[in-house]
């Protein structure tokens, strides 16, 4: 004949069930909090990404009003390495040489992108300041984005032979590249845009 479990054993098993339930509830709460943190970060990153894209698009929009011949004369042969794969802050990329104007994000090389996505020129950064990790934060603060430009001859990539017939004879295509990043960013965090012009 089996003995009935003692009241102490019954209390111990009830306590174990409560502890297990509390652990499951705690894990669910941690998962919910992590989900909210990730969602908040994605919203913030999305606004900043939109601001960074504005830096590139604003620069290209100014080119539509500029002399294309002057731009074509600056074009260099396309480097062996695909331009977006060239290391940040290295030739043939150069910091945007256009003179910065207050309130105009289509000019200048240094900008602040606020968490709200608002973009403004960083007029306190001296012209020609390298956008590298070696530059002190007192000269180039970590919240400043840099814009580089590059003008290459021809299209961004060679066309397949069948598609080359689409380029008119005597046409002079060139590609204007822009990219934006912060010092210390890895290459894959840079935003790159290319625009093809044909003379």
Secondary structure by P-SEA (a helix, b strand, c coil): ccccccaaaaaaaaaaaaaaaaaaaaaaaaaaaaaaaaaaaaaaaaaaaaaaaaaaaaaaaaaaaccaaaaaaacccccccccccccccccccccccccccccccccccbbbbccccbbbbccccccccccccccccccccccbbbbbbbbbccccccccccccccccccbbbbbbbbbbbccccccccbbbbbbbbcc
